[in-house]
Amino acid sequence: MIKLRLKRFGKKREASYRIVAMNSDTRRDGRPLEELGFYNPRTNEVRLNVEGIIKRLQTGAQPTDTVRSILNKNNVFEQLAAANSQS
């Protein structure tokens, strides 16, 4: 199963995360299938590849709870619903 989840990077106590698509049985910092965004919890900076995320969600990828809340805050699920209604 493909999961949309966070991959940690950065220095100790200064963590940042990449939002990636990877197999659910792959380790946290393993090789991702695709990098789809960036999240910095210290500054609340978020950059998303919305088209790539919507494509992954349409093919059955499941976001983790944290990624789901990030996507909700950035209205990605509303854009997904709009994309599904157009096709």
N, C-alpha and C positions, 0 to 999 in steps of 0.2 A: 504494500500500500504506500502511496506517495503522501508525504506529510509536508505542510508548509510550517516551518519552525525556525527558531532563532539559532544562529551560529555565533558563538562568542569570539571576539577578538579585541585587541587592545592590551594596555599594560595592566598590572595588578591594581585593583581598586579603581581603575578607570576603564571599565568594560564598555564596549559598544557591541552592537549585534548586527549581523546581516540576516535578512529574511531570505531563507533559501527553500527550495524544493528538494527533498531527498527521501530515499526509502526509509520506512519507519524502523527498520532493523539496523540502520547505519549509525555509528557513534556520532555524538553531538558535533564534534569538530572534523568529521570525515569529509570526503569529497562530495559536494552537492551536485545534483543534476543541473540546477540552474539557480543563479542568484537573482532575487526579485526585489530587493530593497535594502534599506538601512534604517536602524533605529538606535538612537543615543538616549538612554534613560536619564542621563545627567542634565541634558539641555532640552529634552523632549523633541529633538529633531527627528523627523521622519521623512524619508524619501522612498517612494514606491514606484515600481514599474507596473502600473495598473493593468495595462494590456496583457502583460505576461501572467500576472496573478489571476486575472479573469480567465485566461486560457487554461491555466492549471486547474482552477476550481471547476470549470466546465467539463474537464476530463476526469473529475472524481477525486482530486486531491483534498485532503482534510487538514484544515488549519488547527494548530494547537490552541489552547485557551488564550494564551498571551497574544499570539498572532491574530486570533479572532478579534480580540478587543482593540488591537491596533487598527485592523481593517475596518471595524465598526466606526471608530473615531474618524476615519478618513473616508467614510461613505462608499467603500468599495462594494459592499453587498448590494447597495442601491443601484450602482452602475452595472453589477452582474445581473440583477433583475431586469434592468432596462435592455441589456444586451440579449437576454434570453427572450424577452417579449418581441424584439425586433426580428429574431430569426425564426 
